[in-house]
């Protein structure tokens, strides 16, 4: 039995969608469907059924699902045992967009140079989704924004980058007093659905500022572009480059270090690839803490 077929079945069962499972595993939906059909033929039972717009395990599929997860873990453990004396194998790593473009390239360059037999399967996503996938064991580790709650002991956590809030203004705006600038100019708000956006909102509330909200969006790069176009000022975490090219704006500290977004690595202590996650963390630490 091909374990890749089991991985496909697990992905569909967990995401409730063949299309989403195919996207996560970088396959076409038709190829995913073929894998599921081949697995059902080999097992001799229907494993999935449609329920409205979602796909759910059948009774037989539910029984197979838990054992399939265990089997995949056992296969990974066998690979780890076979490579116990070296850092080799595949690390399943999640990354939020700012880490994907900012922190990750340099880490992967150093990692591939030192450990040529280590490969990294990168899964993009939000901090909330990637945290949940690390907790459930779907991925081994993730570069995410630090959660606003305590992280359980089953997971490890290490901060790699502190990103204090900065005030973004168009180049022509004179900012002698950041608070006055926030009070008197149209405001491009970093979405309060994000950790950084909620951090900015706490700063505004603590200083009694009710900004003139004009736009609210979750993309930091888009916010920088709107400020560059003179559509307002903004309060955002000082995220890792690259920033959009050709910007003409001011980036000013707000003078309060208590409002910071932190990016770090969260990993599962129970992962069969814990050694690989540690190797990744070691290389990341050399770059961003050295």
C-alpha positions as CSV (number, residue, x, y, z in Angstrom):
1,X,0.0,0.0,0.0
2,X,1.4,3.4,-1.0
3,X,1.5,5.6,2.1
4,X,1.0,8.7,-0.1
5,X,-2.5,7.4,-0.8
6,X,-3.2,7.3,3.0
7,X,-1.8,10.8,3.4
8,X,-4.3,12.0,0.7
9,X,-7.2,10.3,2.4
10,X,-6.2,11.9,5.7
11,X,-6.0,15.3,4.1
12,X,-9.4,15.1,2.5
13,X,-11.0,13.8,5.8
14,X,-9.4,16.6,7.8
15,X,-10.2,19.5,5.4
16,X,-13.6,18.2,4.3
17,X,-12.8,19.0,0.7
18,X,-10.9,17.2,-2.1
19,X,-10.0,20.6,-3.7
20,X,-8.6,22.0,-0.4
21,X,-6.7,18.7,0.3
22,X,-5.3,18.8,-3.2
23,X,-4.2,22.4,-2.8
24,X,-2.4,21.6,0.5
25,X,-0.6,18.7,-1.0
26,X,0.2,20.6,-4.2
27,X,-1.8,18.2,-6.4
28,X,-4.7,18.6,-8.9
29,X,-8.2,17.6,-7.6
30,X,-8.4,14.9,-10.3
31,X,-5.2,13.3,-9.1
32,X,-6.4,13.4,-5.5
33,X,-9.7,11.8,-6.6
34,X,-7.7,9.0,-8.4
35,X,-5.7,8.4,-5.3
36,X,-8.8,8.1,-3.1
37,X,-10.5,5.7,-5.6
38,X,-7.3,3.5,-5.8
39,X,-7.2,3.4,-2.0
40,X,-10.9,2.4,-1.7
41,X,-10.4,-0.3,-4.3
42,X,-7.4,-1.7,-2.4
43,X,-9.2,-1.7,0.9
44,X,-12.4,-2.8,-0.6
45,X,-14.7,-0.2,1.0
46,X,-16.1,3.2,0.4
47,X,-14.1,5.6,2.6
48,X,-15.6,9.0,1.8
49,X,-19.1,10.4,1.2
50,X,-20.5,13.8,0.3
51,X,-22.6,15.8,2.8
52,X,-23.7,19.0,1.2
53,X,-20.6,20.9,0.1
54,X,-18.2,18.9,2.3
55,X,-16.7,15.4,2.1
56,X,-16.9,13.3,5.2
57,X,-15.5,9.8,6.1
58,X,-18.0,6.9,5.9
59,X,-18.3,4.6,8.9
60,X,-15.5,2.5,7.4
61,X,-13.5,5.6,6.6
62,X,-13.8,6.7,10.2
63,X,-12.4,3.4,11.4
64,X,-9.5,3.5,8.9
65,X,-8.7,7.2,9.6
66,X,-7.1,6.8,13.1
67,X,-5.1,3.7,12.1
68,X,-4.0,5.5,8.9
69,X,-2.6,8.4,11.0
70,X,-0.8,6.0,13.3
71,X,0.7,4.2,10.3
72,X,2.0,7.4,8.7
73,X,3.6,8.3,12.0
74,X,5.2,4.9,12.3
75,X,6.6,5.2,8.8
76,X,8.1,8.6,9.6
77,X,9.6,7.2,12.8
78,X,11.2,4.4,10.7
79,X,12.7,7.0,8.4
80,X,14.0,8.9,11.5
81,X,15.6,5.8,12.9
82,X,17.3,5.0,9.7
83,X,18.8,8.5,9.6
84,X,19.5,8.8,13.4
85,X,23.1,9.9,12.9
86,X,22.4,12.7,10.5
87,X,19.9,15.5,9.9
88,X,18.0,14.2,6.9
89,X,14.4,13.7,5.7
90,X,11.5,16.0,5.2
91,X,10.4,18.7,7.6
92,X,6.8,19.9,7.2
93,X,7.0,23.6,8.0
94,X,4.2,26.2,8.1
95,X,4.9,29.9,7.5
96,X,2.8,33.1,7.6
97,X,3.1,35.4,4.6
98,X,5.6,37.9,6.2
99,X,7.8,35.1,7.4
100,X,7.5,33.3,4.1
101,X,8.9,36.3,2.2
102,X,11.1,37.8,5.0
103,X,12.6,35.3,7.4
104,X,12.4,32.0,5.5
105,X,14.6,32.5,2.4
106,X,17.8,33.1,4.4
107,X,17.1,30.3,6.8
108,X,16.5,27.8,4.0
109,X,19.7,28.9,2.2
110,X,21.8,28.3,5.4
111,X,19.9,25.0,6.1
112,X,20.4,23.6,2.7
113,X,24.1,24.4,2.7
114,X,24.7,22.7,6.1
115,X,22.2,19.8,5.7
116,X,22.0,18.8,2.0
117,X,19.8,15.7,2.8
118,X,17.2,17.8,4.6
119,X,14.2,18.9,2.5
120,X,11.5,21.3,3.7
121,X,7.9,21.1,2.6
122,X,6.5,24.6,3.2
123,X,2.8,25.1,4.0
124,X,1.6,28.7,3.8
125,X,-1.3,29.9,6.1
126,X,-2.5,32.1,8.9
127,X,-1.0,31.9,12.4
128,X,-4.2,30.5,13.7
129,X,-4.4,27.7,11.2
130,X,-0.7,26.8,11.3
131,X,-0.8,26.8,15.1
132,X,-3.7,24.3,15.0
133,X,-2.0,22.1,12.4
134,X,1.2,22.0,14.6
135,X,-0.8,21.1,17.6
136,X,-2.6,18.3,15.8
137,X,0.6,16.9,14.3
138,X,-0.3,17.7,10.7
139,X,2.9,19.7,10.4
140,X,6.1,19.6,12.4
141,X,6.7,23.3,13.1
142,X,5.6,26.7,11.9
143,X,6.9,30.3,11.7
144,X,3.9,32.2,13.2
145,X,3.0,35.3,15.1
146,X,3.1,34.6,18.9
147,X,-0.4,33.7,20.1
148,X,-2.2,35.8,22.6
149,X,-2.6,32.9,24.9
150,X,-0.3,30.4,26.8
151,X,1.3,27.7,24.6
152,X,0.9,24.2,26.0
153,X,3.9,22.2,27.1
154,X,3.3,19.7,24.3
155,X,4.6,22.5,22.0
156,X,7.9,24.3,21.9
157,X,8.1,28.1,21.2
158,X,11.0,30.4,20.5
159,X,10.9,34.1,19.4
160,X,13.1,34.9,16.4
161,X,12.1,38.5,15.7
162,X,10.5,41.4,17.7
163,X,8.6,43.8,15.6
164,X,7.6,47.1,17.4
165,X,4.9,49.3,16.1
166,X,5.9,52.0,13.7
167,X,4.0,55.0,12.3
168,X,3.9,55.1,8.5
169,X,3.2,58.5,6.9
170,X,3.4,59.9,3.4
171,X,6.8,61.5,2.8
172,X,5.3,65.0,2.9
173,X,3.7,64.6,6.3
174,X,5.8,66.2,9.1
175,X,5.6,64.1,12.2
176,X,6.9,66.0,15.2
177,X,4.4,64.2,17.5
178,X,3.3,60.7,16.4
179,X,0.2,60.9,18.5
180,X,-0.9,64.1,16.9
181,X,-0.3,62.7,13.5
182,X,-2.6,59.7,14.4
183,X,-5.3,62.0,15.7
184,X,-5.4,64.5,12.7
185,X,-4.8,62.4,9.6
186,X,-7.0,59.8,7.8
187,X,-6.1,56.3,9.1
188,X,-5.3,53.1,7.2
189,X,-6.0,50.5,9.9
190,X,-4.2,47.1,10.1
191,X,-7.1,44.7,10.4
192,X,-8.2,43.9,13.9
193,X,-8.6,40.3,12.9
194,X,-4.8,40.1,13.1
195,X,-2.5,40.1,16.2
196,X,-0.6,43.1,14.9
197,X,-3.9,44.9,14.2
198,X,-5.1,44.3,17.8
199,X,-1.8,45.4,19.2
200,X,-2.1,48.7,17.3
201,X,-5.7,49.1,18.5
202,X,-4.6,48.6,22.1
203,X,-2.0,51.4,21.6
204,X,-4.6,53.7,20.2
205,X,-7.0,53.0,23.0
206,X,-4.3,53.4,25.7
207,X,-3.5,56.9,24.3
208,X,-7.1,58.0,23.9
209,X,-6.9,58.2,20.1
210,X,-10.0,57.7,17.9
211,X,-8.4,57.8,14.5
212,X,-10.2,58.8,11.3
213,X,-10.6,55.3,9.9
214,X,-10.6,55.3,6.1
215,X,-9.5,51.8,5.2
216,X,-9.0,48.5,7.1
217,X,-7.2,45.6,5.6
218,X,-5.0,42.7,6.6
219,X,-2.2,43.1,4.0
220,X,0.9,45.0,5.3
221,X,2.3,45.4,1.9
222,X,-1.0,46.9,0.7
223,X,-1.2,49.3,3.7
224,X,2.3,50.6,2.8
225,X,1.2,51.2,-0.8
226,X,-1.9,53.1,0.3
227,X,0.2,55.3,2.7
228,X,2.7,55.9,-0.2
229,X,-0.3,57.1,-2.3
230,X,-1.1,59.7,0.3
231,X,-4.4,58.0,1.4
232,X,-3.6,58.2,5.1
233,X,-1.2,57.2,7.9
234,X,-1.0,53.8,9.5
235,X,0.3,52.0,12.6
236,X,1.9,48.6,11.8
237,X,4.5,46.2,13.1
238,X,8.0,46.8,11.6
239,X,7.9,43.7,9.5
240,X,11.0,42.0,8.0
241,X,11.9,43.1,4.5
242,X,11.3,42.9,1.6
243,X,8.9,45.8,1.6
244,X,7.3,46.9,-1.7
245,X,9.7,48.7,-4.0
246,X,9.7,52.3,-4.9
247,X,7.9,53.6,-1.7
248,X,8.2,57.2,-0.6
249,X,7.1,57.3,3.0
250,X,8.3,57.9,6.5
251,X,8.7,55.0,9.0
252,X,8.8,56.4,12.5
253,X,9.1,54.8,16.0
254,X,6.2,55.6,18.3
255,X,8.4,55.7,21.4
256,X,6.8,52.8,23.3
257,X,8.5,49.4,23.2
258,X,5.5,47.8,25.1
259,X,3.6,47.3,21.8
260,X,5.4,44.6,19.9
261,X,4.5,41.8,17.5
262,X,6.7,38.7,17.9
263,X,7.4,36.1,15.2
264,X,8.9,32.8,16.2
265,X,8.9,29.1,15.7
266,X,6.4,26.8,17.3
267,X,7.0,23.0,17.0
268,X,5.5,19.8,18.2
269,X,7.6,18.1,20.9
270,X,6.0,14.8,20.0
271,X,7.0,15.0,16.3
272,X,9.0,12.1,14.8
273,X,11.0,14.9,13.1
274,X,11.8,16.8,16.2
275,X,15.5,16.6,15.3
276,X,14.8,18.3,12.0
277,X,12.8,21.1,13.7
278,X,15.7,21.7,16.1
279,X,18.1,21.9,13.2
280,X,15.9,24.5,11.6
281,X,15.7,26.5,14.8
282,X,19.5,26.4,15.3
283,X,20.1,27.9,11.8
284,X,17.3,30.5,12.3
285,X,18.9,31.5,15.6
286,X,22.3,32.0,14.1
287,X,20.8,34.4,11.6
288,X,18.3,36.4,13.6
289,X,19.9,36.2,17.1
290,X,23.6,36.1,16.2
